[in-house]
């Protein structure tokens, strides 16, 4: 059946489209397929010819085929988004010779439509599209996003020859003996930033790069992975696991060795081909927990009254000061986070070790601490010392007993350039900017490193990338719980301006919440790890009333002021009623600005966004289901999406340019073990936290105790949430 509509105005076309809508409605018991006729209306009014193929039996419809001819005014595909015929719709050119029966609907629009009418129709179509997106999950991405899965391809022929030539001309400290075992040690903090030349800490980018290089390096026979207690979130762990999976595709062996391990450490070890542990290793798999601490009772005893204003019932960043126990809303949120992480842990361990879900749950409930039991259950391969594993590897690699096992240390292998293995290059450049740590407008106090996001320097970097013609796209890696709300907003604006000139992809790591999410929502696409902590769309601000404490210790302060709210921050007394209302209104205004910008970026109605805001923290998986995140994935998926948005071939090589290498303070060099370091290190470590820096300032220059405890200004900051295993942290080590 063919319906042709020739029109001289938008209104005559609209009448014909109403007839189309009626015909579609009569062809099915379902609700009228409004979006189809809207597509006809939008495209036809723009001077297009649209052919829409719909199966005769709409109740069994599986596919809609559409072809568009002439200029595309409006987005036809977006108009079909969200149709009720099926959950997903495939588009392909219409072919008349296909062996299917279609009702064929054609609408031809003449080019005499007025420009004003075309513009009006386009705006209506865009509004309809946004509404459709908001009614689903609010995701900003309108097209299928590449998975970015790392595909291993063994070099051969010419590529192999070129690689060998590059190895011959490599600098001495970049050379590796053939048949070497790469010895990686995972221990302590794992940072997101690329470390400076003098830093000794373990970084996620370098660790992942080493795994990638080892997979492609013909000189590396396998990897010995020594795992000790690590300090990082689940997002980084999943990124490491993703690169381990890539490495294993090379066919090389991967041996895991655990000395002290809890749930996170075993999660990583489970990816190894074989898992070993020394006879007296501390391996404790008891379960996962989340905990919160509260100072409300302490403050009450010493005469301090926290006056906290938070917007959002889940925004619990001030609860540690103002409450004595966990609120119902906070308990609900933390329970949901714990459930997501526990479910992921159980499922991944079961998959890696070839066990059932019940087997893994029984392992946790049994409280196994004897290594023999873990070996009997198949949770580890065997019980061996490290030197015994070296001997085992020598046999595996056919090395004589009197010879030393050829190996290369992690730090030395970091010096091997990816170029040597043909893993870098490409004419197109993508900028990588890493935003790590708390957000502030200026850096204060002394610090061992440059970790932390200072809005002024960050904005300067963003502007440089925006004005540069060298970069086709930008990947913004975010690992931040937030901080100063004003600084977050200023950076949001600059990222938004950058995104108007070139694609910007947000890639969340462990945490991208509050101010961290504020930054992400300015990007074209947001991706997160399954267990990234994100969202927390809310604000909090507070001051401490120290009047009673001052009275107890005999301290007094008097202020002479001009202006109704000049003494808003006075810590020797509580707020007046008028000041309290002003305090609340200021926080509410900041929250609404945050929420409304989030709704705009996510193409969601404000009321819809409010349902997932309220300061609630979500895992990346839950955030994706609710439209706060577009896709689940890691760094390489972000790169793949950036290439897609920039029009770069998916299999084309690109040059990744790191623009945020960590700058280490000279104070960090004291960590080398000097006697002076043993004296200063406790104080220096205290300066790594904002509250610690304020406390040091209080000790040095007599700053207000209120300043030492309060954050100052309106904060878009996520509360401290730590979800870890019970094992390593709670076990009492034995001493002999």
FITOR-562866 format. One record per residue (C-alpha): x, y, z. Coordinates in pm, whole numbers, padded with zeros to 5 digits, always signed. Last residue first. Layout:
<sites>
XYZ ...
</sites>
This chain:
<sites>
+05745-01517+06626 +05472-01276+06520 +05122-01351+06398 +04921-01093+06207 +04586-00993+06352 +04335-01002+06067 +04100-00709+06017 +04257-00527+05724 +04375-00827+05527 +04057-01033+05549 +03746-00825+05583 +03742-00729+05220 +03693-00374+05114 +03422-00117+05053 +03541+00231+05137 +03313+00529+05095 +03438+00875+05190 +03153+01118+05124 +03125+01257+04775 +03205+01623+04727 +03023+01901+04548 +03120+02142+04826 +02989+02486+04902 +03254+02696+05068 +03506+02592+05334 +03593+02234+05410 +03541+02260+05782 +03757+02104+06052 +04074+02312+06033 +03879+02625+05952 +03670+02580+06265 +03990+02536+06462 +04083+02884+06344 +04442+02911+06231 +04714+02927+06493 +05000+02955+06245 +05177+02622+06256 +04931+02397+06439 +04626+02524+06248 +04813+02499+05919 +04894+02138+06005 +04524+02075+06076 +04423+02233+05746 +04672+02014+05563 +04540+01705+05738 +04180+01790+05648 +04282+01822+05285 +04466+01492+05285 +04825+01436+05169 +04949+01674+05439 +04928+01393+05697 +05182+01197+05494 +05428+01483+05538 +05374+01489+05914 +05436+01114+05945 +05731+01139+05704 +05922+01413+05886 +06112+01209+06144 +06179+00894+05945 +06250+01113+05643 +06532+01289+05825 +06696+00949+05875 +06694+00889+05500 +06480+00604+05368 +06395+00700+05009 +06072+00870+05112 +06265+01194+05143 +06254+01217+04763 +05886+01303+04796 +05981+01633+04953 +06131+01736+04618 +05770+01743+04492 +05676+01499+04219 +05505+01625+03904 +05258+01370+03768 +05215+01362+03392 +04899+01542+03284 +04912+01595+02908 +04968+01239+02787 +04958+01228+02407 +04812+00915+02250 +04921+00875+01887 +04660+00699+01680 +04666+00379+01480 +04377+00308+01245 +04164-00002+01298 +03852+00196+01396 +03912+00449+01121 +03920+00805+01254 +03606+01016+01212 +03659+01211+01533 +03353+01058+01703 +03461+00705+01610 +03820+00767+01720 +03700+00904+02054 +03475+00600+02095 +03770+00366+02040 +03986+00566+02282 +03716+00552+02550 +03685+00179+02493 +04059+00156+02541 +04045+00332+02876 +03772+00123+03034 +03420+00007+02973 +03052+00040+03054 +02842+00275+02843 +02642+00596+02841 +02647+00689+03210 +02385+00879+03411 +02110+00706+03213 +01962+00494+03489 +02093+00155+03374 +02434+00311+03316 +02438+00449+03670 +02361+00103+03809 +02656-00048+03621 +02886+00241+03710 +02803+00195+04078 +02574+00459+04217 +02613+00734+04480 +02301+00925+04580 +02325+01300+04641 +01955+01354+04573 +02016+01265+04206 +01861+00953+04050 +01496+01057+04093 +01585+01423+04040 +01697+01336+03687 +01344+01230+03598 +01197+01547+03748 +01446+01757+03554 +01352+01585+03229 +01644+01400+03081 +01875+01483+02792 +02176+01367+02995 +02358+01697+02949 +02047+01901+03024 +01950+01694+03328 +02304+01721+03466 +02299+02097+03413 +01969+02114+03600 +02100+01905+03890 +02417+02109+03938 +02234+02443+03919 +01965+02311+04150 +02227+02202+04402 +02407+02537+04402 +02077+02721+04457 +01982+02487+04740 +02317+02550+04912 +02269+02927+04895 +01907+02901+05011 +02007+02692+05313 +02275+02936+05428 +02043+03235+05371 +01776+03063+05581 +02034+02991+05853 +02156+03350+05848 +01803+03480+05910 +01741+03232+06190 +02074+03331+06349 +02353+03085+06291 +02538+02944+06591 +02810+03131+06784 +03190+03140+06816 +03243+03012+06461 +03155+03330+06273 +03116+03226+05908 +02795+03419+05845 +02930+03720+06030 +02904+03961+05736 +02549+03846+05665 +02354+04163+05745 +02636+04399+05658 +02883+04583+05878 +03085+04397+06138 +03248+04422+06479 +03351+04078+06603 +03429+03947+06951 +03624+03629+07033 +03659+03458+07368 +03851+03157+07499 +03796+03033+07853 +03836+02663+07775 +03473+02576+07846 +03338+02894+07686 +03534+02834+07367 +03394+02481+07350 +03040+02610+07395 +03079+02867+07119 +03253+02636+06872 +02973+02633+06613 +03121+02433+06327 +03038+02535+05972 +02886+02338+05689 +02828+02296+05319 +02698+02006+05115 +02605+01958+04752 +02430+01695+04545 +02462+01477+04239 +02634+01180+04401 +02670+01017+04059 +02968+00785+04045 +03148+00503+04221 +03308+00295+03947 +03209-00070+03985 +03105-00152+03628 +03376+00075+03490 +03255+00401+03347 +03181+00565+03013 +03051+00915+02951 +03005+01050+02598 +03008+01406+02462 +03165+01554+02776 +03023+01826+03004 +02866+01558+03225 +03209+01429+03319 +03318+01744+03504 +03010+01745+03730 +03062+01371+03782 +03396+01447+03948 +03239+01736+04137 +02990+01489+04288 +03125+01150+04186 +03388+01010+03952 +03550+00736+04158 +03755+00430+04066 +03813+00517+03698 +03570+00716+03484 +03637+00776+03115 +03486+01099+02983 +03506+01136+02605 +03561+01477+02446 +03502+01516+02073 +03631+01843+01919 +03519+02206+01896 +03199+02215+02105 +03352+01962+02344 +03622+02217+02433 +03358+02476+02523 +03183+02220+02745 +03516+02127+02906 +03569+02497+02985 +03223+02533+03139 +03255+02217+03348 +03592+02342+03475 +03430+02658+03613 +03147+02453+03762 +03381+02215+03942 +03583+02507+04080 +03262+02661+04212 +03153+02335+04374 +03483+02276+04556 +03541+01905+04599 +03475+01600+04388 +03536+01230+04461 +03791+01218+04176 +03931+00965+03933 +03843+01110+03594 +04017+01022+03267 +03932+01281+03002 +03989+01145+02653 +04028+01420+02394 +03981+01425+02017 +04148+01525+01690 +04447+01690+01854 +04717+01891+01679 +04499+02188+01589 +04549+02341+01932 +04310+02603+02065 +04097+02355+02256 +04398+02164+02384 +04555+02481+02524 +04221+02584+02672 +04188+02253+02856 +04538+02288+03003 +04466+02638+03130 +04141+02513+03280 +04328+02242+03472 +04580+02495+03604 +04305+02722+03738 +04078+02441+03856 +04332+02266+04076 +04269+01893+04061 +04467+01691+04313 +04782+01487+04296 +05085+01715+04259 +05294+01513+04496 +05442+01508+04845 +05236+01808+04951 +05281+02133+05135 +04993+02370+05202 +04749+02500+04947 +04666+02439+04582 +04403+02670+04441 +04045+02642+04320 +04000+02293+04460 +03892+01951+04340 +04005+01634+04517 +04213+01375+04337 +04290+01283+03976 +04195+01449+03649 +04393+01273+03376 +04404+01434+03033 +04473+01217+02728 +04499+01404+02399 +04434+01207+02080 +04668+01249+01785 +04615+01140+01426 +04927+01058+01227 +04980+00718+01380 +05248+00583+01604 +05264+00339+01889 +05255-00036+01938 +05523-00127+01684 +05724-00318+01943 +06008-00064+01964 +05754+00218+01955 +05608+00093+02285 +05937+00200+02440 +06107-00027+02689 +06179+00192+02992 +05885+00042+03184 +06065-00291+03152 +06330-00163+03390 +06069-00076+03650 +05888-00409+03619 +06205-00617+03656 +06333-00839+03378 +06407-01208+03408 +06643-01475+03281 +06636-01764+03531 +06995-01821+03638 +07187-02116+03500 +07310-02412+03702 +06982-02597+03658 +06989-02559+03280 +06703-02369+03121 +06435-02561+02932 +06172-02285+02971 +05938-02499+03184 +06231-02642+03380 +06354-02290+03451 +05999-02194+03544 +05983-02467+03808 +06316-02356+03950 +06185-01999+03975 +05867-02133+04138 +06079-02306+04400 +06264-01977+04463 +05927-01807+04525 +05820-02057+04789 +05553-02310+04698 +05199-02415+04792 +05000-02528+04489 +04732-02438+04234 +04507-02211+04441 +04127-02212+04470 +04113-02578+04364 +03930-02687+04677 +04220-02902+04795 +04459-02611+04744 +04242-02371+04941 +04211-02630+05218 +04589-02679+05225 +04631-02302+05252 +04454-02299+05588 +04254-01980+05645 +03910-02084+05520 +03625-01877+05658 +03357-02124+05547 +03114-01845+05453 +03348-01701+05193 +03416-02039+05032 +03046-02127+05045 +02968-01815+04843 +03226-01917+04584 +03094-02272+04555 +02735-02143+04538 +02821-01927+04238 +02964-02232+04063 +03334-02279+03996 +03553-02261+03686 +03817-02047+03855 +03777-01735+03642 +03399-01760+03604 +03329-01830+03971 +03568-01554+04074 +03395-01310+03839 +03045-01398+03958 +03128-01380+04329 +03311-01051+04298 +03042-00892+04078 +02766-00992+04320 +02964-00856+04616 +03030-00526+04438 +02667-00476+04341 +02541-00579+04688 +02787-00345+04861 +02670-00051+04652 +02304-00128+04725 +02377-00161+05098 +02563+00170+05093 +02265+00349+04939 +02002+00200+05172 +02220+00264+05480 +02271+00624+05369 +01896+00672+05332 +01824+00511+05671 +02082+00737+05839 +02396+00584+05990 +02481+00672+06350 +02602+00952+06576 +02534+01227+06326 +02663+01580+06253 +03031+01542+06174 +03039+01201+06000 +02704+01287+05843 +02847+01579+05646 +02924+01382+05326 +02591+01202+05358 +02413+01329+05050 +02148+01057+05023 +01858+01288+05123 +01970+01551+04878 +02088+01900+04967 +02318+01912+05268 +02344+02193+05522 +02562+02106+05819 +02580+02307+06142 +02825+02103+06350 +02793+02192+06720 +03115+02155+06921 +03097+02130+07302 +03353+01859+07371 +03098+01589+07450 +02868+01678+07160 +03159+01682+06920 +03249+01327+07021 +02889+01208+06984 +02861+01352+06634 +03195+01211+06526 +03061+00929+06310 +03241+00652+06123 +03107+00458+05825 +03161+00098+05720 +03129-00121+05415 +03212-00489+05414 +03316-00770+05186 +03370-01137+05264 +03600-01371+05455 +03878-01458+05212 +04204-01444+05409 +04528-01542+05247 +04820-01475+05480 +05101-01686+05338 +05275-01930+05571 +05347-02207+05318 +05426-01971+05026 +05147-01909+04772 +05087-02018+04414 +04820-01945+04154 +04829-02085+03799 +04679-01953+03476 +04625-01613+03635 +04290-01430+03635 +04214-01555+03987 +04514-01359+04110 +04338-01029+04044 +04028-01121+04245 +04258-01281+04503 +04420-00944+04566 +04089-00763+04592 +03942-01022+04830 +04237-01047+05065 +04597-01137+05005 +04936-01149+05170 +05203-01353+04991 +05027-01433+04664 +05209-01558+04354 +05037-01562+04015 +05194-01724+03708 +05095-01603+03361 +05208-01812+03063 +05224-01684+02707 +04944-01768+02463 +04919-01411+02331 +04551-01407+02427 +04666-01414+02790 +04794-01057+02755 +04451-00929+02653 +04288-01099+02952 +04552-00942+03177 +04471-00606+03019 +04105-00639+03112 +04201-00757+03461 +04406-00439+03512 +04110-00223+03406 +03884-00424+03640 +04123-00360+03929 +04133+00011+03850 +03753+00033+03877 +03749-00176+04195 +03933+00087+04392 +04299+00110+04484 +04542+00020+04762 +04704-00315+04703 +04802-00586+04950 +05058-00818+04785 +05052-00987+04446 +05363-01116+04267 +05289-01169+03898 +05546-01382+03712 +05492-01313+03343 +05583-01516+03036 +05836-01575+02759 +05915-01208+02694 +06166-01154+02410 +05895-01182+02142 +05732-00866+02288 +05367-00838+02185 +05200-00969+02502 +05471-00813+02716 +05403-00471+02563 +05034-00486+02652 +05103-00603+03008 +05365-00330+03048 +05120-00069+02916 +04863-00176+03173 +05115-00132+03455 +05235+00200+03315 +04883+00343+03294 +04781+00206+03639 +05073+00356+03826 +05304+00197+04083 +05504+00442+04289 +05874+00502+04242 +05861+00861+04120 +06177+01015+03972 +06067+01035+03608 +05717+01149+03695 +05430+00908+03732 +05144+00869+03483 +04839+00946+03692 +04587+00680+03787 +04768+00567+04099 +04808+00218+04238 +04884+00239+04609 +05057-00057+04773 +05173-00374+04602 +05148-00537+04262 +05488-00675+04165 +05557-00766+03805 +05841-00997+03707 +05870-01030+03328 +06025-01366+03248 +06297-01349+02986 +06327-01578+02684 +06529-01325+02484 +06726-01082+02696 +06574-00736+02721 +06712-00411+02583 +06580-00070+02682 +06870+00016+02912 +07113-00049+02625 +06933+00186+02380 +06735+00012+02107 +06905-00030+01768 +06877-00408+01761 +06524-00403+01904 +06412-00177+01620 +06544-00426+01366 +06357-00709+01539 +06034-00509+01524 +06082-00435+01153 +06125-00806+01079 +05814-00900+01278 +05608-00638+01096 +05735-00761+00758 +05627-01118+00814 +05427-01163+01132 +05312-00978+01439 +05063-01167+01659 +04729-00991+01669 +04563-00941+02005 +04230-00762+01998 +04163-00520+02282 +03791-00463+02311 +03702-00103+02228 +03335-00192+02246 +03236+00054+01976 +02936+00276+02055 +02608+00241+01872 +02467+00583+01802 +02262+00832+01999 +02501+00879+02291 +02360+01111+02557 +02198+00839+02762 +01873+00950+02922 +01751+00602+02999 +01432+00561+02801 +01180+00843+02841 +01456+01101+02838 +01572+00977+02500 +01220+01009+02360 +01188+01360+02502 +01517+01460+02346 +01399+01327+02010 +01068+01509+02036 +01250+01835+02111 +01479+01771+01815 +01176+01710+01592 +01008+02027+01716 +01324+02225+01648 +01346+02073+01301 +00984+02161+01230 +01039+02522+01330 +01347+02544+01112 +01159+02402+00813 +00870+02642+00872 +01107+02939+00883 +01274+02821+00563 +00944+02815+00380 +00842+02492+00210 +00853+02531-00168 +01096+02242-00206 +00821+01987-00252 +00770+01715+00008 +00717+01356-00091 +00574+01111+00160 +00598+00742+00094 +00453+00456+00294 +00509+00098+00192 +00316-00171+00364 +00555-00455+00338 +00539-00819+00234 +00876-00988+00244 +01094-01151-00017 +01320-00853-00071 +01317-00725-00428 +01223-00368-00340 +01528-00313-00125 +01517-00050+00149 +01858+00052+00275 +01928-00078+00627 +01829+00020+00978 +01804-00220+01268 +01566-00144+01551 +01611-00246+01912 +01341-00276+02178 +01066-00367+01939 +00760-00210+01782 +00741+00044+02066 +00969+00296+01903 +01236+00447+02130 +01449+00593+01856 +01262+00620+01526 +01288+00998+01535 +01656+00966+01615 +01700+00776+01294 +01530+01046+01095 +01740+01329+01236 +01614+01660+01111 +01660+01804+00766 +01846+01535+00573 +01902+01669+00223 +01776+01441-00058 +01685+01073-00023 +01620+00877+00292 +01579+00502+00312 +01408+00318+00591 +01365-00040+00698 +01191-00126+01024 +01253-00467+01166 +01112-00725+01399 +00741-00674+01363 +00527-00958+01488 +00238-00742+01611 +00289-00525+01308 +00176-00797+01071 +00210-00614+00743 +00581-00550+00806 +00677-00181+00797 +00891-00019+00529 +00940+00354+00550 +01029+00550+00239 +01113+00915+00291 +01161+01177+00026 +01307+01494+00171 +01226+01866+00143 +01253+01944+00513 +00881+01911+00576 +00903+01559+00445 +01175+01461+00690 +00997+01586+01000 +00647+01473+00907 +00758+01127+00794 +00957+01083+01114 +00658+01199+01321 +00450+00941+01134 +00684+00671+01249 +00714+00808+01607 +00339+00789+01659 +00313+00415+01618 -00045+00393+01734 -00079+00158+02035 -00071-00212+01959 -00352-00412+01805 -00195-00351+01471 -00274-00240+01121 -00546+00001+01225 -00293+00210+01418 -00065+00229+01120 -00348+00345+00900 -00446+00610+01154 -00092+00738+01182 -00065+00761+00806 -00392+00958+00795 -00249+01191+01059 +00052+01221+00833 -00172+01344+00555 -00308+01618+00780 +00042+01716+00887 +00147+01748+00526 -00131+02000+00468 -00018+02190+00777 +00347+02208+00673 +00267+02378+00348 +00263+02317-00023 +00201+01945-00004 +00222+01630-00204 +00153+01324+00009 +00182+00980-00141 +00042+00672+00032 +00146+00336-00101 +00000+00000+00000 
</sites>
